[in-house]
């Protein structure tokens, strides 16, 4: 079941001075847009409007759908405008290392197949993919969203390892933000399966068709949800001269001078701030404005996710 919220108006705004209608006028506007992308972009900014007609501080339409991958223990599909992510979690039993015998672990991989963008070539991994994988892993750990002790089955003998795979199906900007929401949504949907101890002493997962039928002793009596704490959400703000653009598209990212990504937890505390290079300096006033915008966006995303969870529970009960 999917829920969504409208972030801003869609549909392309014509360049100022584009004149009357007709195919010829539209072709002239499109030619100008392709030949002089920066000038076309800045012409819109002077009127405080985006290339897709959004106000500068408005995110794109956002939707979250839970449980779309039947083979996964937890999954979600997230859309920010045309940017589309699918996250799937598969739990497997592992033997924990001696230094963390009462903890499980999380392994994160972010994939960008060629279908997601014309800039991704077949046979070559996108340069940004391992960067986003590392950012996601760092945020999951540093935010405290998951208590790894909750993934322990038998101290020193068996724990869960959660394999989190995120696939970008359409890369139209703000990839980290969408990937993080899909991560949070997939862990929200995650249901920890039953496990039992086999005759040879191994801890194994009980297949769905054998639930309630196995004669082996169960380690956990019931399926359960994973408790999430300090759930993180992020917002990427494009910076171009004196302008701040919320949730930039891929076209905008190719033009803007730099960007700032702010990650906040449930309490509104800053988990991380990421800014690559670029000619625009992130002054304190700019960072404060980005954090304010991120707090507003985090609340919106939290509401969308809660609505999606409620909708899924209604579907189960009906």
C-alpha positions in Angstrom: 0.0 0.0 0.0 1.5 3.3 -1.0 1.0 6.8 0.5 2.3 10.0 -0.9 2.4 13.7 -0.3 2.6 16.5 -2.8 5.7 18.6 -2.4 5.2 21.3 -5.0 3.7 22.0 -8.4 4.8 19.9 -11.4 4.9 20.7 -15.0 7.6 22.8 -16.7 7.7 26.5 -16.5 8.4 28.3 -19.8 11.4 30.5 -19.8 10.7 34.2 -19.3 10.3 35.9 -22.6 9.6 32.6 -24.4 6.6 34.4 -26.0 3.5 32.8 -27.6 2.5 29.2 -27.9 2.9 26.8 -30.7 5.4 24.2 -31.5 7.9 26.6 -32.9 8.0 28.6 -29.7 8.4 25.5 -27.6 11.2 24.3 -29.8 13.0 27.6 -29.3 12.6 27.4 -25.5 13.9 23.8 -25.5 16.9 24.7 -27.7 17.8 27.6 -25.4 17.5 25.3 -22.4 19.9 22.8 -24.0 22.4 25.3 -25.4 22.5 27.6 -22.4 21.5 25.5 -19.4 23.0 27.8 -16.8 21.5 31.0 -18.2 18.1 29.2 -18.5 18.4 28.0 -15.0 19.4 31.3 -13.5 16.6 33.1 -15.4 14.1 30.9 -13.5 15.9 31.5 -10.1 15.6 35.2 -10.5 11.9 34.7 -10.4 12.2 32.2 -7.5 10.9 29.3 -9.5 12.4 26.0 -10.5 12.7 24.3 -13.9 9.8 22.1 -13.0 7.7 25.0 -11.6 8.3 24.2 -8.0 9.1 27.0 -5.5 12.7 26.9 -4.3 11.8 25.5 -0.9 9.4 22.8 -2.1 10.3 19.1 -2.3 8.9 16.9 -5.0 5.9 14.6 -4.7 6.9 11.7 -2.4 5.4 8.3 -1.9 6.3 5.2 0.1 5.0 1.6 -0.5 5.8 -1.2 1.9 6.3 -4.9 1.3 6.6 -5.1 -2.5 9.4 -7.7 -2.5 7.8 -11.0 -1.5 11.1 -12.8 -1.1 12.5 -10.3 1.3 12.0 -10.0 5.1 11.5 -6.3 4.7 11.1 -4.1 1.7 9.9 -0.7 0.4 9.6 1.3 -2.7 10.2 5.1 -2.4 9.7 7.8 -5.0 10.8 11.4 -4.9 9.3 12.7 -8.1 10.9 10.5 -10.8 13.7 9.3 -8.5 12.8 5.7 -7.6 14.4 3.4 -5.0 13.6 -0.2 -4.0 15.1 -1.4 -0.7 15.1 -5.1 0.4 16.3 -6.7 3.6 17.2 -10.4 3.9 18.1 -11.8 7.3 20.6 -14.6 7.7 22.0 -16.4 10.7 25.7 -15.8 11.4 28.2 -16.6 14.1 29.1 -13.3 15.8 32.7 -12.3 16.3 34.2 -12.7 19.8 34.5 -9.0 20.4 30.8 -8.4 19.8 29.3 -11.8 20.7 25.9 -10.3 21.7 25.4 -8.3 18.6 24.3 -8.7 15.0 25.3 -6.7 12.0 24.0 -4.8 9.0 25.6 -5.0 5.5 24.6 -2.2 3.1 24.9 -2.2 -0.7 23.6 0.5 -3.0 23.2 -0.4 -6.7 22.8 1.8 -9.8 22.1 -0.5 -12.8 22.3 1.0 -16.3 18.5 1.3 -16.4 18.5 4.1 -13.8 20.4 6.7 -15.8 22.0 7.3 -19.2 25.2 8.3 -17.4 25.6 4.7 -16.0 27.3 2.5 -18.5 26.8 -1.3 -18.7 29.6 -3.2 -17.2 30.8 -0.3 -15.1 29.6 0.6 -11.6 28.6 4.2 -11.0 31.2 6.1 -9.1 28.6 7.5 -6.6 27.2 4.0 -5.7 30.0 3.0 -3.2 29.9 6.6 -1.7 26.2 6.3 -1.0 26.6 2.8 0.4 29.2 4.1 2.9 27.1 7.2 3.8 24.0 5.0 4.5 26.0 2.6 6.6 27.5 5.4 8.6 24.1 7.1 9.2 22.5 3.8 10.3 25.3 3.3 12.9 25.9 6.8 14.0 22.2 7.7 14.4 21.6 4.7 16.7 18.5 3.7 14.7 19.2 0.0 15.2 20.5 -1.5 18.4 22.7 -4.3 17.2 22.0 -6.3 20.4 18.4 -6.7 19.2 19.8 -8.8 16.4 21.4 -11.4 18.8 19.8 -14.8 18.9 22.1 -16.8 21.2 25.0 -15.0 22.9 28.3 -16.0 21.3 26.7 -18.5 19.0 24.1 -17.0 16.6 23.1 -13.5 15.5 21.3 -12.0 12.6 23.1 -10.3 9.8 20.8 -8.0 7.8 21.7 -7.7 4.2 20.2 -4.4 3.0 20.2 -3.9 -0.8 19.0 -0.7 -2.3 18.4 -0.5 -6.1 18.1 2.8 -7.8 15.6 2.4 -10.6 15.5 6.0 -11.7 18.3 8.5 -10.8 16.7 11.9 -11.0 18.5 13.6 -8.2 18.6 13.6 -4.3 19.7 9.9 -4.5 20.9 9.7 -0.9 17.7 11.2 0.5 15.5 8.7 -1.3 17.8 5.8 -0.5 17.7 6.7 3.2 13.9 6.9 3.3 13.8 3.5 1.5 16.2 2.1 4.1 14.1 3.4 7.0 10.9 2.1 5.4 12.3 -1.3 4.7 13.5 -1.7 8.3 10.1 -0.5 9.5 8.5 -3.2 7.4 11.0 -5.9 8.5 9.6 -8.9 10.3 12.2 -11.1 12.1 11.4 -14.7 11.2 11.3 -17.7 13.5 14.5 -19.7 14.0 15.1 -23.2 15.5 18.0 -25.3 16.7 18.6 -28.3 14.4 19.6 -31.8 15.5 23.2 -31.0 14.9 23.1 -27.9 17.0 22.9 -25.3 14.2 20.5 -22.3 14.4 18.4 -22.2 11.2 15.5 -20.2 9.9 12.1 -21.8 9.9 10.6 -21.6 6.4 7.2 -20.0 6.1 5.5 -23.2 5.1 6.8 -25.0 8.3 5.7 -22.3 10.8 3.7 -24.0 13.5 4.6 -27.5 12.2 8.3 -27.8 13.1 9.1 -30.1 16.0 12.5 -28.5 16.6 13.0 -26.2 19.6 12.4 -22.5 18.7 14.9 -19.8 19.7 12.3 -17.1 19.3 8.6 -18.0 19.9 7.0 -15.4 17.7 7.8 -13.2 14.8 8.6 -9.7 15.8 9.3 -6.2 14.5 12.7 -4.6 15.0 12.5 -1.7 17.4 13.8 1.5 15.6 15.3 4.4 17.6 16.2 7.9 16.6 15.1 7.3 13.0 17.1 9.5 10.6 15.8 11.5 7.6 17.8 13.7 5.3 17.4 16.7 3.0 19.7 17.7 0.2 19.8 21.5 -0.6 21.3 22.7 -3.8 23.3 25.9 -3.4 23.6 28.3 -6.4 24.9 31.8 -5.7 22.5 33.2 -3.1 19.8 30.6 -3.7 18.9 27.4 -1.8 17.0 24.7 -3.7 15.3 21.9 -1.8 15.4 18.4 -3.2 17.2 19.1 -6.5 16.6 17.1 -9.6 19.4 15.5 -11.7 19.2 18.4 -14.1 19.5 20.9 -11.3 22.4 18.9 -9.7 24.3 19.1 -13.0 24.1 22.9 -12.9 24.2 24.0 -9.3 27.5 25.1 -7.8 27.4 22.7 -4.8 25.0 21.1 -2.3 24.6 20.4 1.4 23.0 17.2 2.8 21.7 17.4 6.4 20.7 14.3 8.3 18.5 14.7 11.4 17.3 12.1 13.9 13.8 11.8 15.5 14.6 14.4 18.1 15.8 16.9 15.5 19.4 16.5 16.4 22.0 16.8 13.6 23.4 13.3 12.8 25.7 14.6 9.9 26.2 17.4 7.5 27.8 16.6 4.2 29.1 19.1 1.6 31.4 18.2 -1.3 33.6 20.8 -2.9 32.2 23.7 -4.9 32.7 27.5 -5.2 29.8 28.3 -2.8 30.8 28.5 0.8 28.4 27.1 3.4 28.3 30.0 5.8 26.6 29.6 9.2 23.5 31.4 8.0 23.2 29.0 5.0 23.7 25.9 7.2 21.1 27.2 9.7 18.6 27.6 6.9 19.3 24.2 5.5 18.8 22.6 8.9 15.5 24.5 9.3 14.4 23.2 5.9 15.6 19.6 6.9 13.5 19.7 10.1 10.4 20.5 8.1 11.1 17.8 5.5 11.9 15.2 8.2 8.4 15.8 9.7 6.8 15.4 6.3 8.6 12.2 5.6 7.8 10.8 9.0 4.1 11.5 8.4 4.2 9.8 5.0 5.9 6.7 6.4 3.4 6.5 9.3 0.5 6.7 6.8 2.0 3.9 4.8 2.4 1.7 7.9 -1.2 2.4 8.9 -2.4 1.6 5.4 -0.6 -1.7 5.4 -2.1 -2.7 8.7 -5.6 -1.9 7.4 -4.9 -4.1 4.4 -3.8 -7.0 6.6 -6.9 -6.7 8.8 -9.3 -6.6 5.9 
